[in-house]
C-alpha cells in the first residue's frame, strides 16, 4: 500500500526546471540591462531586440517595461523610416503588437506610419481599433478624423442628402427596368443606393462594383441592413478590371453610374463607358441598323448623356488664388520674379504637373462674381454612342467666339453641366441650382485680361487625356486679335537653377522685368497676395530689430556687433525671411537698423522656391550672403529647430501656426516649446500669441455636409448609420462671409494660446455666450486673431485673408431663444479643438452682468 506520509522527491526533472528558470531569469535580467545600455547609447535597434527577447521570455514584466518598450519601438521605427527600410519597420510593429495586442498607443502609431506611406484604408483600421480600445484617446480620434476625410470624401454626405438628385436617378432607373432592362450594373456604387433602386424597381439581376475598400465594406453593410445582401452582388474591383463570367455571369442591359466630377469627365467616365460597352454591356439599339426583339437584349446607360455649359466671369477670389496681384509686400518689390501662376492651366504648353481646372461653389465665393458674357454651350455628349465616346479625345479643337456683355477683368471660365438621365429626368450642376455640386473653374492666367463690351473672347474646347479643357486663346477687339497664350513666359518649376544665372544677369543689365515665370500652389499665391499680413510682419520685425540693436549696443563695447539670427520655418513658400534680411539693409526713419545686422535663414526646400527668393533678394538689393537656406545646414530634416551655431541662439523664429484650411497646424505647440529654448534674451517667436474667436450659428448646410440626415433624403434606404461613422465634427475650408447660416450670437473669445509664455496657457475653458437671435445652434464657427506682437495682428476672417475658417458641428442641435445663455466647453489637445454646448438654466435676458467665464484649469 502507498506510504501516505512520504514527501515528494526532488526529481531530476524538477532540478532541471529550477536550473532552466535560473538561466531564463539571468537571460531576462541581462537582456533588460543590455536594452537600457543600448538606449543610453541611442542604439535603438539592438535595444528593441533585447526587449523582445526579455518580454517573450518573461511576459509578466510587460506592464513594468511597457513605457520603455514603446519609446524604443517608436525611436527605432523612425530610424527605419528615415533609412527607407519599410518592411523592417512593419515587421517591428507586428512583433510589438503580438506582445501588446491591446496597446492603443502602439496600434495608433502603426496607423500613423501606414497613413504617411499612403495605406489609408489600413491606417483607418488601426485608428478605429485604437479608438475601440480607448474611446477617449485624443491622438487616435484626431487621426481617425483626418483619415476619414480621405476615405469617405465630404461630397458623399452632400450627395446622399440631395433628395432631388436621388429621386431623379430613382425615376430614371425605375423607368429603364420597367421598359425591360432586367440586369443592372452599378459602377462606382459608393453606398449602393443606385443598385438598391434597381432592385426595388424589380430588376432580376443587380451587380455593383466599388474600387475603394472602405466604401466597398460600407456598401456591404448597407446592403445587409436593407435586406439585399443576397440579391445584389457587389465586387471590390474597378469596372475596367471586371471580366465575364468571372465577376458577372453575362452582359447586362443597363449600366447606371455617376462617375463624374465637376468637370464631367474628371473621374474617368469616358474610359469607363467605352470599356463597359465593349465588355460588360449588351449592344445598343440599332447598332446593326436592325431593331432587336426586346429591350432586354439591348444595352443602355444612365445617364444617357450630358450638355456642358460655361460663362466668362470676373471674380476677385479666383484671381487672388491663381495670379499674383500685389506688386509689393512687406517692403519687397515682387517684380524681380516676373509672373507667378498656379498649377491650373489649359494652355497647350502647360507642364505635365498642371491641372486643367479647379472647383468652386460660385454661390459661396467671397465677393461674388460677375458674368462677363452670356452662358454658352461648350459640348454635347451621348453616353449611349460608343463611337462618339471613342472619338471624343481625337475631336478637332472647337473654337467659340463669346461676345463680352459686361466690362471687367476676365478671371476665369466657369463650367457646369446638365446630366440627361433619360428623356424625362435631368440634373443640373449650375451655380444657381440648389445642388450638391460645385462648378469647374478654368482660371485665366494671362496678364492681358481686361475686356470691354463688344470684345470677343476666343475659347477653344477640346478633350485631352479624357479631361474637358476650355482655354481662352485670344481676345478680339476692333478687328485685332490678341493671343493670350503668346504673352505667357516659360514657367520655371522643375529645375530652374540652370536659368537662374541668366535671370540674375538680366536684372543687372536691364530695367525690364524678367521674362521667366514661376509656378506656386494656389494657396501660396493667395498668401503672397495677402499684403496686410506681410506689412504687419514687416512692422513687427522692424520693431524687434530696433530693440535688439539698441540692447546690443548698450552691452557690447566694440563696434562689431553679432548678427541677428532669424529663422523662418513656414510651410511651403514664404518671403518672411527675406523681409527680415532686407530690414537689415534698410535704415528706415529712425536710422537704428544698420547694414549687415540680420542673418536670415529660410526653410524652403524646393529648388524653384529658393530660386525665387534669390531673384527677389537680388532685385531688392539684399546681399546673397545674408539669406541662406537652413535645410542645407541641417543633417536631419525632421530636426529643423536647432541652434544657428554651436554657441549662438536665434533672435527670431517664425512659425507657421495656422493651416490654410482653418485649423491649428499639427505639433504647433511642441514646436513653440522647442523654439522658446532656442531664443536669445529679448528674442521673439512670430506670432507671439493666437486668439481663437467664435460665434454660435445655425446652418442646415453644415448639417448636410457633416452627416446623412435620416432616411428621407436616401429614399427610405437605411444608409445614415453606416456612412455617419465617418462623420468629422470639425468642418474646414469654410468662408463664413458666404456660408448660408444665421448668426445666433456676437463673436466671442473662445481660447488663447501664448507661444512666448506657456505658463499662462490652459487645456480647457468654459465660455458663456449670449444668444442674440432665436434658433437652433448647429455649430460653433471659429477663426483666429494672429498677434505678431503686442501691436501688430491679423485676422484669418479678414477680406484679404488667405486662411479659411472652420466650425465645430454639434452632435445635436441646441434650440435657443433670444437673451438665453449658452455655455461652451472648449478643449484643445495638441492641435485638435473640441467644443460642446449646453444651455445655462436659470439665466435669462435680465442677467446683463454675466460675462465670459475665466479659464477653468491651468496647464503649463
C-alpha positions in Angstrom: 0.0 0.0 0.0 1.3 3.5 -0.7 3.1 5.4 2.0 0.8 8.4 2.8 3.5 10.1 4.8 6.2 10.2 2.2 7.2 13.7 0.9 7.6 14.3 -2.9 11.0 13.5 -4.0 13.1 16.2 -5.7 13.4 14.5 -9.1 16.0 15.2 -11.7 13.3 16.9 -13.9 12.5 19.3 -11.0 16.1 20.2 -10.5 16.5 20.7 -14.3 13.5 23.1 -14.3 15.0 25.1 -11.5 18.2 25.4 -13.4 16.3 26.4 -16.5 14.3 29.0 -14.5 17.6 30.4 -13.2 19.1 30.6 -16.7 15.9 32.2 -18.0 15.9 34.8 -15.2 19.5 35.5 -15.8 18.9 35.9 -19.5 15.9 38.2 -18.9 17.9 40.3 -16.5 20.9 40.6 -18.8 18.6 41.4 -21.8 16.8 44.2 -19.9 20.2 45.6 -18.7 21.5 45.5 -22.2 18.4 47.2 -23.5 18.9 50.1 -21.1 22.6 50.4 -22.1 21.6 50.5 -25.8 19.0 53.1 -25.1 21.6 55.2 -23.3 23.9 55.0 -26.4 20.9 55.5 -28.7 21.3 52.1 -30.3 17.5 51.6 -30.6 17.6 48.6 -33.0 19.6 46.5 -30.6 17.6 47.7 -27.6 14.4 46.6 -29.4 15.8 43.1 -29.9 16.8 42.8 -26.3 13.3 44.0 -25.2 11.6 41.4 -27.5 13.7 38.6 -26.0 13.2 39.6 -22.4 9.4 40.2 -22.7 8.8 37.0 -24.7 10.7 35.0 -22.0 9.0 36.9 -19.1 5.5 38.1 -20.1 4.8 39.1 -16.6 7.3 42.0 -17.0 5.3 43.6 -19.8 3.5 46.1 -17.6 6.7 47.0 -15.9 8.6 47.6 -19.3 5.7 49.0 -21.3 6.8 52.6 -21.4 10.4 51.9 -22.2 9.4 49.4 -24.9 7.1 51.9 -26.6 9.9 54.6 -26.5 12.3 52.1 -28.1 9.9 50.9 -30.7 9.0 54.5 -31.8 12.6 55.6 -32.0 13.7 52.5 -33.9 10.7 52.8 -36.3 11.6 56.5 -37.0 15.1 55.4 -37.8 14.0 52.6 -40.1 11.6 55.0 -41.8 14.4 57.5 -42.4 16.5 54.7 -43.9 13.7 53.5 -46.2 13.6 50.1 -44.5 9.8 50.0 -44.7 9.3 46.2 -44.5 11.6 46.0 -41.4 9.5 48.8 -39.9 6.3 46.9 -40.4 7.9 43.7 -39.1 8.8 45.5 -35.9 5.3 46.7 -35.3 3.8 43.3 -36.0 6.2 41.9 -33.4 5.3 44.6 -31.0 1.5 44.1 -31.4 2.0 40.3 -30.8 3.4 41.3 -27.4 0.9 44.1 -26.8 -2.2 43.3 -28.8 -4.4 45.8 -26.8 -2.0 48.7 -26.5 -3.8 51.5 -28.1 -0.7 53.7 -28.4 1.2 51.1 -30.4 -1.8 50.4 -32.6 -2.3 54.1 -33.3 1.4 54.6 -34.0 1.3 51.8 -36.6 -1.7 53.6 -38.2 0.3 56.8 -38.4 3.1 55.1 -40.3 0.6 53.4 -42.6 -1.1 56.7 -43.3 2.2 58.6 -44.1 3.0 55.8 -46.6 -0.4 56.1 -48.4 -2.1 53.0 -47.0 -5.2 54.9 -45.9 -7.6 52.0 -45.6 -5.2 50.1 -43.4 -4.4 53.2 -41.4 -8.1 53.8 -40.7 -8.4 50.3 -39.5 -5.7 50.8 -36.9 -7.1 54.2 -35.8 -10.5 52.7 -35.4 -9.1 49.8 -33.4 -7.2 52.2 -31.1 -10.5 54.1 -30.5 -12.3 50.9 -29.7 -9.6 50.1 -27.2 -9.8 53.5 -25.7 -12.7 55.8 -26.8 -11.2 58.9 -25.2 -7.8 58.5 -26.8 -7.4 62.0 -28.4 -4.5 61.1 -30.8 -6.4 58.2 -32.3 -9.6 60.3 -32.5 -7.7 63.1 -34.3 -6.0 60.6 -36.7 -9.3 58.9 -37.4 -11.0 62.2 -38.3 -8.1 63.1 -40.5 -8.1 59.8 -42.4 -11.9 59.8 -42.6 -11.7 62.8 -45.0 -9.6 60.7 -47.3 -11.6 57.5 -47.1 -15.1 59.0 -47.3 -14.9 62.3 -49.1 -17.3 65.0 -47.8 -19.3 65.1 -51.1 -20.8 61.7 -50.2 -22.8 63.3 -47.4 -24.0 66.2 -49.6 -24.9 63.8 -52.5 -26.8 61.4 -50.2 -28.7 64.4 -48.6 -29.7 65.7 -52.1 -33.1 64.2 -52.2 -33.8 65.8 -55.6 -30.8 64.1 -57.2 -31.5 60.7 -55.6 -35.2 60.8 -56.6 -34.5 61.6 -60.3 -32.0 58.8 -60.5 -34.6 56.5 -58.9 -37.2 57.6 -61.5 -34.8 57.0 -64.4 -33.7 53.6 -63.1 -37.3 52.5 -62.5 -38.4 53.6 -66.0 -35.5 51.6 -67.5 -36.3 48.5 -65.6 -40.0 48.7 -66.4 -39.0 49.0 -70.1 -37.2 45.7 -70.0 -33.7 46.3 -68.5 -33.7 43.3 -66.3 -30.0 43.1 -65.5 -28.2 46.1 -64.0 -24.6 47.0 -63.1 -24.0 49.9 -60.8 -20.4 51.2 -61.5 -18.8 53.1 -58.6 -21.6 52.1 -56.3 -20.5 54.1 -53.2 -23.0 53.3 -50.6 -25.1 51.1 -53.0 -28.1 53.4 -53.3 -28.5 53.2 -57.1 -28.1 49.4 -57.1 -30.8 49.2 -54.4 -33.0 51.5 -56.5 -32.7 49.0 -59.4 -33.6 46.1 -57.2 -36.6 47.9 -55.7 -37.7 48.6 -59.2 -37.8 44.9 -60.0 -34.6 44.1 -61.8 -33.9 40.4 -61.9 -30.1 40.7 -61.6 -28.2 43.6 -59.9 -24.5 43.8 -59.7 -22.3 46.6 -58.3 -18.6 47.4 -58.2 -16.6 49.7 -56.0 -12.8 50.3 -56.0 -12.4 51.9 -52.6 -12.0 49.2 -49.9 -13.7 51.4 -47.3 -16.7 52.2 -49.5 -16.9 48.6 -50.6 -17.1 47.4 -47.0 -19.6 50.2 -46.2 -21.8 49.2 -49.1 -21.8 45.6 -48.0 -23.1 46.7 -44.6 -25.7 48.9 -46.2 -27.0 46.1 -48.4 -27.2 43.7 -45.5 -29.1 46.3 -43.3 -31.6 46.8 -46.1 -32.1 43.1 -46.7 -30.4 43.0 -50.1 -27.1 41.3 -49.4 -28.2 38.1 -51.2 -29.9 39.8 -54.1 -27.2 42.3 -55.1 -23.7 41.0 -55.9 -21.0 43.6 -55.1 -17.4 43.2 -56.1 -14.3 45.1 -54.8 -13.0 46.0 -58.3 -12.6 48.8 -60.7 -15.0 48.2 -63.5 -12.1 48.3 -66.0 -10.9 45.1 -64.3 -14.2 43.2 -64.4 -14.5 40.2 -66.6 -17.3 37.9 -67.8 -18.1 35.3 -66.4 -15.6 35.6 -63.6 -17.2 38.7 -61.9 -20.6 38.8 -63.5 -22.1 35.9 -65.5 -23.4 37.8 -68.5 -23.5 41.2 -70.2 -26.1 43.5 -68.6 -28.8 45.5 -70.2 -28.3 48.6 -68.0 -25.3 50.4 -66.6 -26.0 53.1 -64.0 -23.2 55.3 -62.8 -22.3 58.8 -61.5 -18.6 58.6 -62.0 -18.5 62.3 -62.9 -16.8 65.3 -61.3 -17.4 69.0 -61.6 -15.6 69.0 -64.9 -17.8 66.0 -66.1 -15.0 63.7 -67.3 -12.5 64.0 -64.5 -13.4 60.7 -62.8 -12.8 58.7 -66.0 -16.4 58.2 -67.2 -15.3 58.1 -70.8 -12.9 55.3 -70.4 -15.3 53.6 -68.0 -18.2 53.6 -70.5 -16.0 52.6 -73.5 -14.9 49.6 -71.6 -18.4 48.8 -70.4 -19.8 49.0 -74.0 -17.1 46.6 -75.2 -17.0 44.1 -72.3 -19.9 44.4 -69.9 -23.0 45.8 -71.7 -25.3 44.4 -74.3 -25.1 46.2 -77.7 -27.0 49.4 -78.0 -30.2 49.6 -80.1 -29.8 50.0 -83.8 -26.1 49.1 -83.6 -26.6 46.9 -86.7 -29.3 49.1 -88.1 -31.9 46.4 -87.2 -34.2 46.7 -84.2 -33.8 43.9 -81.8 -36.8 41.9 -80.5 -36.7 43.1 -76.9 -35.2 45.9 -74.8 -33.7 43.2 -72.5 -31.5 42.3 -75.4 -30.0 45.8 -75.8 -27.9 47.9 -73.5 -28.2 51.4 -72.3 -26.5 53.8 -69.8 -27.9 56.1 -67.2 -27.1 58.9 -67.6 -27.8 58.9 -71.3 -25.7 62.0 -72.0 -24.7 65.4 -70.9 -24.5 69.0 -72.1 -21.7 71.3 -70.8 -22.3 75.0 -70.3 -19.9 77.8 -69.4 -19.6 81.5 -68.8 -16.7 84.0 -68.6 -16.6 85.6 -65.1 -14.8 88.3 -63.1 -14.1 87.1 -59.6 -11.5 88.6 -57.2 -11.4 85.5 -55.1 -10.5 83.3 -58.0 -8.0 85.9 -59.2 -6.0 86.2 -56.0 -5.6 82.4 -55.8 -4.2 82.0 -59.4 -2.4 85.2 -60.3 -0.1 87.5 -58.4 -2.0 90.7 -57.8 0.3 92.5 -55.4 3.3 94.5 -56.8 5.0 94.6 -53.4 4.5 93.1 -49.9 6.3 93.9 -46.7 8.6 96.4 -48.5 9.6 93.8 -51.1 9.3 94.6 -54.8 7.9 91.4 -56.4 8.6 92.3 -60.0 12.0 90.6 -59.9 10.4 87.2 -60.3 8.3 88.1 -63.3 4.9 86.3 -63.4 3.6 83.8 -60.9 1.0 81.2 -61.9 -0.9 78.4 -60.2 -0.7 74.8 -61.4 -4.1 75.1 -63.1 -3.8 75.7 -66.8 -5.3 74.5 -70.1 -2.6 76.1 -72.3 -1.1 73.9 -74.9 2.4 74.2 -73.5 1.3 73.6 -69.9 3.5 71.5 -67.7 2.5 67.8 -67.0 2.1 68.8 -63.4 -0.7 71.2 -64.2 -4.4 70.5 -63.9 -6.9 71.8 -66.4 -9.4 73.1 -63.8 -10.1 73.5 -60.1 -13.5 73.5 -58.5 -15.5 76.1 -56.5 -19.1 76.7 -55.5 -19.6 80.1 -57.2 -22.5 81.0 -55.0 -20.2 80.8 -51.9 -17.2 82.7 -53.2 -16.3 85.8 -51.1 -17.2 88.9 -53.0 -19.3 87.0 -55.5 -18.7 87.0 -59.3 -19.8 89.0 -62.3 -20.8 87.4 -65.6 -18.9 89.0 -68.5 -20.7 87.0 -71.2 -23.9 85.2 -71.7 -23.8 81.4 -70.8 -22.7 79.3 -73.8 -22.9 75.6 -74.7 -19.4 74.1 -74.8 -20.2 70.4 -75.5 -22.8 67.7 -76.0 -22.0 64.1 -75.4 -24.1 60.9 -75.9 -23.1 58.2 -73.4 -25.1 55.6 -75.4 -23.0 56.1 -78.6 -19.7 54.2 -78.2 -18.3 55.7 -81.5 -18.8 59.2 -80.1 -17.2 58.2 -76.9 -14.2 56.7 -78.7 -13.8 59.7 -80.9 -14.1 62.3 -78.2 -10.4 62.7 -77.5 -9.5 62.8 -81.2 -12.0 65.5 -82.0 -10.7 68.7 -83.5 -10.5 71.7 -81.2 -13.7 73.6 -81.4 -13.4 77.4 -81.3 -16.2 79.5 -79.8 -16.5 83.3 -80.0 -18.1 84.8 -76.9 -19.4 88.4 -77.0 -18.5 90.4 -74.0 -21.6 91.9 -72.4 -20.0 93.4 -69.3 -16.8 95.3 -69.0 -14.4 93.9 -66.4 -11.4 91.6 -65.7 -11.5 88.2 -67.2 -10.6 85.9 -64.3 -12.0 82.5 -65.3 -14.3 80.4 -67.3 -16.9 78.8 -65.0 -18.3 75.5 -66.3 -21.2 73.3 -65.3 -23.3 70.6 -67.0 -26.7 69.1 -67.2 -26.9 65.3 -66.9 -29.6 63.8 -69.1 -30.5 60.7 -67.1 -33.1 59.8 -69.7 -35.5 61.8 -71.9 -37.6 62.9 -68.9 -35.1 63.3 -66.0 -32.3 65.8 -65.9 -29.8 67.0 -63.3 -28.1 70.4 -63.5 -24.9 71.4 -61.6 -25.4 75.1 -62.4 -24.4 77.8 -60.0 -28.0 78.9 -59.4 -29.2 75.4 -58.7 -29.8 74.0 -55.2 -27.4 71.1 -55.7 -24.6 69.2 -54.1 -22.3 70.0 -57.0 -19.5 72.6 -57.4 -18.6 74.2 -60.7 -15.4 73.6 -62.7 -13.2 76.7 -62.8 -10.7 77.4 -65.6 -8.6 80.3 -64.4 -7.2 82.9 -66.8 -3.5 83.4 -66.0 -2.6 85.8 -68.8 -1.7 89.4 -67.8 -3.8 90.6 -70.7 -7.2 90.1 -69.2 -9.2 93.3 -69.3 -12.3 93.1 -71.6 -14.8 95.7 -72.8 -18.3 95.5 -74.1 -18.2 94.4 -77.7 -14.9 92.5 -77.4 -15.0 88.8 -78.3 -13.3 86.1 -76.3 -12.0 83.2 -78.4 -12.5 80.0 -76.4 -11.0 76.6 -77.5 -12.8 73.5 -76.4 -11.1 70.1 -76.5 -10.8 66.8 -74.7 -7.3 65.7 -74.0 -6.4 62.7 -71.8 -10.2 62.4 -71.1 -10.3 65.8 -69.4 -12.5 68.5 -70.7 -10.4 71.6 -71.5 -11.5 75.1 -72.1 -8.9 77.6 -73.0 -9.2 81.4 -73.5 -7.0 81.6 -76.6 -7.5 85.2 -77.6 -9.4 88.5 -77.2 -10.6 90.1 -80.3 -11.0 93.9 -80.1 -11.8 96.3 -83.0 -10.7 93.6 -85.5 -7.4 92.9 -83.8 -6.6 89.6 -82.2 -4.6 89.5 -79.0 -3.3 85.9 -78.4 -3.5 85.2 -74.6 -1.1 82.3 -74.7 1.7 84.2 -76.6 2.3 86.6 -73.7 2.9 83.8 -71.2 6.6 83.3 -70.5 8.2 80.0 -69.8 7.3 78.7 -66.4 10.2 77.6 -64.2 9.1 74.8 -61.9 11.1 71.6 -62.4 14.8 72.6 -62.4 15.2 76.4 -62.5 18.8 76.5 -61.3 20.2 76.3 -64.8 18.4 79.5 -65.7 18.9 81.5 -62.5 22.2 83.0 -63.7 20.7 84.4 -66.9 17.8 85.8 -64.9 20.1 87.5 -62.4 22.2 88.8 -65.3 19.0 90.2 -66.8 18.4 92.1 -63.6 21.8 93.6 -63.7 21.8 94.7 -67.4 18.2 95.7 -68.0 15.5 97.5 -66.2 12.9 95.4 -67.9 11.1 92.7 -65.9 12.5 89.2 -66.4 10.8 87.0 -69.0 10.6 84.0 -66.7 7.6 82.9 -64.7 7.2 80.6 -61.7 4.6 78.2 -60.5 3.2 78.2 -57.0 0.3 76.4 -55.4 -2.9 78.4 -55.3 -2.7 78.7 -51.5 0.8 80.1 -51.8 -0.2 82.7 -54.3 -3.1 83.7 -52.0 -0.6 84.1 -49.2 1.7 86.2 -51.3 -1.3 88.4 -52.2 -2.1 88.9 -48.5 -0.4 92.3 -48.2 -1.8 93.1 -44.8 -0.2 90.1 -43.3 3.3 90.8 -44.8 3.1 94.5 -44.0 2.2 93.8 -40.4 5.1 91.3 -40.1 7.4 93.9 -41.5 6.4 96.4 -38.8 6.7 93.8 -36.0 10.1 92.6 -37.2 11.4 96.1 -37.6 10.3 96.9 -34.0 12.2 93.8 -32.7 15.3 94.6 -34.7 15.4 98.2 -33.3 15.1 96.8 -29.8 17.7 94.1 -30.2 20.2 96.5 -31.8 19.7 99.0 -29.0 20.3 96.4 -26.4 23.4 95.1 -28.1 25.0 98.5 -28.5 24.5 99.1 -24.8 26.0 95.8 -23.8 28.9 95.5 -26.3 31.8 97.9 -26.2 33.2 97.0 -29.6 31.7 98.3 -32.8 31.4 94.9 -34.4 28.0 93.5 -33.4 27.0 89.9 -33.7 24.4 89.2 -36.4 20.8 89.0 -35.6 19.8 85.4 -36.5 16.3 85.0 -37.9 14.8 81.6 -38.8 11.6 81.1 -40.9 10.2 77.6 -40.7 7.0 78.3 -42.5 5.4 75.6 -44.6 5.8 76.0 -48.4 6.8 79.2 -50.0 7.4 82.2 -47.7 9.1 85.6 -48.2 9.2 86.4 -44.4 12.9 85.6 -44.1 13.7 87.9 -47.0 11.7 90.7 -45.4 13.8 90.3 -42.3 17.0 90.3 -44.3 16.0 93.4 -46.2 15.3 95.2 -42.9 19.0 94.7 -42.1 19.8 97.0 -45.0 17.0 99.5 -44.6 18.0 102.2 -42.2 14.4 103.5 -42.0 13.4 106.8 -40.5 15.0 106.1 -37.1 18.4 105.1 -38.6 18.7 102.5 -35.9 18.9 99.4 -38.1 22.2 99.3 -39.7 23.7 97.3 -42.7 24.6 93.7 -42.1 22.8 93.2 -38.8 20.4 90.4 -39.9 21.4 86.9 -41.0 18.2 85.3 -42.3 17.5 81.6 -42.9 14.7 80.2 -44.9 13.5 76.6 -44.6 12.1 76.4 -48.1 13.3 73.2 -49.8 12.0 73.3 -53.4 14.6 74.5 -55.9 12.3 76.9 -57.7 11.3 78.4 -54.3 14.9 79.0 -53.5 15.4 80.5 -57.0 12.6 82.9 -56.4 14.0 84.1 -53.1 17.4 84.6 -54.7 15.9 86.7 -57.5 13.8 88.7 -55.1 16.9 89.3 -52.9 18.9 90.5 -55.9 16.1 92.6 -57.2 15.6 94.3 -53.7 19.3 94.9 -53.1 19.8 92.3 -50.4 23.2 90.6 -50.3 23.1 87.0 -51.2 25.2 86.1 -48.2 22.6 87.4 -45.7 19.9 85.0 -46.9 20.7 81.3 -46.5 18.6 78.1 -46.8 18.5 76.4 -43.5 17.9 72.8 -44.6 21.4 72.8 -46.2 22.8 73.4 -42.7 20.7 70.6 -41.1 21.7 67.0 -41.2 18.2 65.7 -40.2 15.3 67.4 -42.0 13.0 66.4 -39.2 15.0 68.4 -36.6 14.7 71.8 -38.2 14.6 73.7 -34.9 18.1 73.8 -33.6 20.8 76.4 -32.9 22.1 78.6 -35.7 25.6 77.7 -34.5 27.1 75.9 -31.5 27.3 78.9 -29.2 24.6 81.0 -30.9 20.8 81.4 -30.4 18.1 82.7 -32.6 16.9 86.3 -32.3 13.6 85.5 -34.0 11.8 82.3 -35.1 8.9 82.5 -37.5 6.4 79.6 -37.1 3.6 78.7 -39.5 0.8 78.2 -36.9 -2.5 78.1 -38.8 -3.2 75.8 -41.8 -4.9 77.3 -44.8 -8.0 75.1 -44.1 -8.6 76.9 -40.8 -7.1 74.5 -38.3 -4.2 74.9 -35.9 -1.2 73.2 -37.5 -0.2 69.9 -36.1 2.6 69.9 -33.5 2.5 73.7 -33.4 2.6 73.9 -29.6 5.5 71.4 -29.5 7.4 73.5 -32.0 6.8 76.6 -29.9 8.1 74.9 -26.8 11.3 74.0 -28.6 11.6 77.4 -30.2 11.5 79.2 -26.9 14.5 77.2 -25.8 16.5 78.4 -28.8 15.8 82.1 -28.4 18.3 84.6 -27.0 17.2 87.0 -24.3 14.9 89.5 -25.9 14.3 87.2 -28.8 10.8 86.6 -30.1 8.6 83.9 -31.7 6.3 85.2 -34.5 3.5 85.1 -33.9 3.7 85.6 -30.1 0.0 84.9 -29.4 -3.0 83.3 -31.1 -6.6 84.1 -30.0 -9.5 81.8 -31.2 -12.7 83.7 -31.8 -16.1 82.1 -32.5 -19.8 82.5 -32.6 -23.0 80.4 -32.5 -24.5 79.7 -35.9 -27.5 77.9 -37.3 -26.7 76.2 -40.7 -28.6 73.5 -42.5 -25.7 73.5 -45.0 -23.2 72.4 -42.3 -25.6 69.7 -41.2 -25.9 68.3 -44.7 -22.2 68.4 -45.2 -21.5 66.6 -42.0 -23.9 63.6 -41.9 -26.7 62.0 -43.7 -29.9 63.3 -42.2 -32.1 60.2 -41.7 -33.8 58.1 -44.4 -35.9 60.7 -46.1 -33.2 62.0 -48.5 -31.9 58.5 -49.2 -35.4 57.4 -50.5 -36.1 55.3 -47.4 -33.0 53.2 -47.5 -31.1 52.7 -44.2 -27.7 54.3 -45.1 -27.1 57.0 -42.5 -25.9 54.9 -39.5 -23.2 53.4 -41.6 -21.7 56.3 -43.5 -22.1 58.6 -40.5 -19.4 56.5 -38.8 -17.1 58.7 -40.9 -18.6 62.0 -39.7 -15.9 64.5 -38.8 -17.1 67.1 -36.3 -14.8 69.9 -37.4 -15.5 71.4 -40.8 -12.7 73.2 -42.6 -12.2 75.4 -45.7 -15.3 77.5 -44.8 -15.9 81.1 -45.9 -18.2 82.3 -43.1 -18.9 85.5 -45.1 -20.8 83.5 -47.7 -21.9 80.4 -45.8 -25.7 80.0 -45.6 -26.2 80.4 -41.9 -27.8 82.6 -39.2 -25.5 84.2 -36.7 -27.1 83.5 -33.3 -24.6 85.4 -31.2 -21.9 88.0 -31.4 -18.3 86.9 -31.8 -16.6 86.0 -28.5 -13.1 84.9 -27.5 -13.0 81.2 -27.1 -9.4 80.4 -26.4 -5.9 81.9 -26.3 -2.5 80.4 -26.9 0.6 82.3 -25.8 3.6 81.0 -27.7 6.1 83.0 -25.7 4.8 82.1 -22.2 3.4 78.6 -21.8 2.6 79.1 -18.1 -0.5 81.2 -18.9 -1.9 78.6 -21.3 -4.7 76.2 -20.4 -6.1 73.0 -21.9 -9.8 73.7 -21.5 -12.1 76.6 -20.9 -15.8 77.4 -20.3 -17.3 80.4 -22.0 -20.8 81.8 -21.6 -22.3 83.2 -24.8 -25.5 85.4 -25.0 -28.0 84.4 -27.7 -29.0 87.4 -29.8 -31.3 85.6 -32.3 -33.6 82.7 -31.6 -33.0 79.5 -33.5 -31.1 76.2 -33.4 -27.4 76.2 -32.6 -26.0 73.6 -35.1 -22.3 74.7 -35.0 -19.7 76.9 -33.4 -17.8 78.7 -36.2 -14.3 79.9 -35.3 -11.3 81.8 -36.7 -8.1 83.3 -35.3 -6.6 86.7 -34.5 -2.8 86.2 -35.0 -0.9 88.6 -32.8 2.6 89.1 -34.3 3.5 91.2 -31.3 1.6 93.5 -28.8 0.7 96.0 -31.6 0.5 94.1 -34.8 -2.1 91.5 -35.5 -4.1 90.0 -38.4 -7.4 88.2 -38.6 -8.0 85.0 -40.5 -11.5 86.3 -41.1 -10.5 89.4 -43.0 -11.3 90.1 -46.6 -7.7 89.6 -47.7 -7.0 86.5 -45.6 -5.6 83.5 -47.4 -6.8 81.4 -44.5 -10.3 79.9 -44.4 -12.5 79.5 -41.4 -13.7 76.3 -39.6 -16.6 75.2 -37.5 -17.4 72.5 -34.9 -20.7 70.9 -35.7 -22.6 69.9 -32.6 -23.8 66.3 -32.2 -27.3 67.5 -31.5 -28.7 71.0 -32.4 -29.5 73.2 -29.4 -32.7 75.1 -29.5 -32.2 78.6 -28.0 -34.2 81.8 -27.6 -33.0 85.4 -27.7 -31.5 86.5 -24.4 -30.6 83.0 -23.2 -27.1 81.9 -22.4 -25.2 79.0 -23.8 -22.2 77.5 -22.0 -19.4 76.3 -24.3 -16.9 73.9 -23.1 -13.7 74.1 -25.2 -10.9 71.7 -25.1 -7.6 71.9 -27.0 -5.5 68.8 -27.2 -2.3 69.5 -29.1 -3.8 70.9 -32.3 -7.3 69.4 -32.1 -10.1 71.5 -30.8 -13.4 70.2 -29.5 -16.5 72.1 -28.3 -19.7 71.1 -26.5 -22.6 73.4 -25.8 -25.4 73.3 -23.2 -28.0 75.9 -22.2 -27.4 77.7 -18.9 -30.5 77.1 -16.9 -31.7 80.0 -14.7 -30.0 82.7 -16.7 -32.3 84.9 -18.7 -32.4 88.2 -20.6 -32.1 90.3 -17.4 -28.8 88.8 -16.4 -26.7 91.5 -18.0 -23.8 91.3 -15.6 -22.7 87.8 -16.8 -19.5 87.8 -18.8 -17.3 85.1 -20.3 -16.0 82.7 -17.8 -12.4 82.6 -16.8 -10.2 79.7 -17.7 -11.1 76.6 -15.7 -7.8 74.9 -15.4 -4.1 75.8 -16.0 -1.6 73.6 -17.8 1.9 74.8 -18.1 
